[in-house]
Amino acid sequence: MAPPAKAITSPVPDAWYPTLAVFMLAIGLVLTASFFIYEATSSKRNRSLAKELTTGGGFGSLFLLLSAGVYV
Amino acid sequence: MGISRFVLLVFTISMLASPALSDLVLSKVDRRIYLTSHIVRISSTLEVENAGPETVSKVLLAFPDLQAQNLAYLMASPHEAKAKVKVSVVSFPIDVVKPEDMPPGVTFYSVSLPQGLTVGASFTFDVLAVFTQALRPMPEQIGQADIQLVLYQDSAYYLSPYVVKVQSLSLKVPDSRIESYTTLQSTKVQGSEIKYGPYENLPAFSSSPITVHFENNLPFAIAQELVREIEISHWGNVLVTEHYKLIHGGAQSKGEFSRLEPQARENVQGPSAVRYLVAHLPPRAHSVYYRDAIGNISTSHLRGDSKKTELLIEPRYPMFGGWRTAFTIGYGLPLQDCLYESEGRRFLNITFSSPMIELVIDTLIVKVVLPEGSSDISVAAPFFMKQWQETKISHLDIVGRAVVVLEKTNLVPEHNQYFQVYYKFNRLSMLREPLMLISGIFFFFVACIVYMHADTSISKFSASYLAKQQWEEVRVAIQQVHNIICRCLATHDKLEASLRDLSRTGEVQACKAARKSTDGLLKELSKELKPLMTFLQSSPSAVQVLSKVEELVAKEKELLEKLMAKHSTAVEAYEKKSGARDIENRIALQQQKITALRQEVDDLLEFIDEI
């Protein structure tokens, strides 16, 4: 066999999954809450906030799934 | 009936035997037949001598057809003198051949020697043949408390197309009683071993049938179907799920079954029942589960060390002859133990067969599920198996994952070797999963926005709808008034700040400049306020709040005037250069009024905010 094989690991270390999940979900949920409050109280709508908080919530839910053992 | 058929076949072979194959002579054959489990293993050490005129590179091995039907695994390797040291075995390639001029009823296998055997030289190698279903239970049906007796038939002389100079045979049975065995000349029994031989100078294809009837209570577990699913996730885990359908392949159970007796005297009652199974999982296996269609089965033990993880599972009931059970075992392995990268391709290196020890598998299906986005898939396996590809849709998938399916029949634990699955994967494809989650949440928010925008009133001219519209407009106007008043208050704060600066530094010019700029700002703000106030006064639905708003505006004006007065007195006082005490006394009264007014304005602002 030509070059020796190198073991492959995940891009983010396993041990960090629960910590990352908690932080990113916290950020995502806070932004989600502020989005809904703003929508409910003001009579003018906004769109740019939606994009911001999807990234926070999306990565947070991915790490939540991974730390729970559902390796997607 | 089976015995007489075997005997007849063997005699036919020896009668019809043609002269031996030229060239090769087996100078020494040592056979050891291990009957200690339901899998029969025959380990033979052959010393081959080339007596012929030319170099030979192939040696033929012969098995009677009846035996060859049950042959599961055949391996030839060079002889290791020191049996204790386990070196990695290099095996010789073996093929099935059908040479001409051979007696019928015999299957031939040809072993290719890497370096040919020159004339006069001799070479020793080991052959391991593993047979399934070679032990026949006799009697075929036993009660719950009976012991299990099995029958094994073979030939005392080694069946070979060559002349054999010296040969010996030893059969090892489990440490229990031997019911009967065929006695030929030079037969001895030593403990649990039956030795036949040594026999000298036998012609080719000679055989002499022997039968051994003995007690074998070791578990006869056979997996009729095993589906092994290996799912790779690049986030750090390889998940293995194994679905078993087991049957007890020994003597069938007859008569009544009593649950109490096996529990009361375990070693005496039902000695041949399958009570537990042991599996050797790879080291660092985690999240091991054992369940069946009903739910989790808790009778299991797990123990891990650095070489393996040992799992001992007990089925829900002890399996007697002919009984079946089905269950699922699953475990996860860390990714770095199994997945490697070389030459731009990734490959999975994992064992092929079940981790259970001493389990015969009738049909094994291995499914390797590769992550979405894998391409260029190929399999490298140590033996032949049927392959094809499927698709599976799993978590967060769009098109589905590629699945490589491998199928093989009649497996024994010797088949549990490593195989590799090669594929190409782009690292950026891993981002697809978080992007799917993000887009899902994004669409949810967009849906919320659309819902809030949507106007679902049926009639656009009804009184309530119009009233709601007007109220919305009033609210907007009030919010704008609120904004303006807040900005006014901000400019007031600026003025106060300039006064404080004055008391600190004593620079009058800066103070006057600040006064001028705030004057300008306030003028603009009052201009903005005017149209809003007119609109509010004219709109009919703003009647309730109008009074409060007007009060707010009036108070704010008052506050402004007082503040301006205070500012002017302060500036004059500084110009006249009167003492600090003096200045404070003058503005003290005004200051009180200002703070009171400020408080009222703040209250009104809060009230308006809540509308």
Interface residues (C-beta under 8 A of the other chain):
Chain A: M1 A2 P3 P4 A5 K6 A7 I8 T9 S10 P11 V12 D14 G28 F35 F36 E39 S43 R45 R47 A50 K51 L53 T54 T55 G57 G58 F59 S61 L62 L65 L66 G69 V70 Y71 V72
Chain B: S233 H234 W235 G236 N237 L239 S287 G332 P334 L335 Q336 D337 L339 Y340 E341 S342 E343 R346 F347 N349 H395 L396 R427 M430 E433 P434 L435 L437 I438 S439 G440 I441 F442 F445 V446 C448 I449 M452 H453 E472 R475 V476 Q479
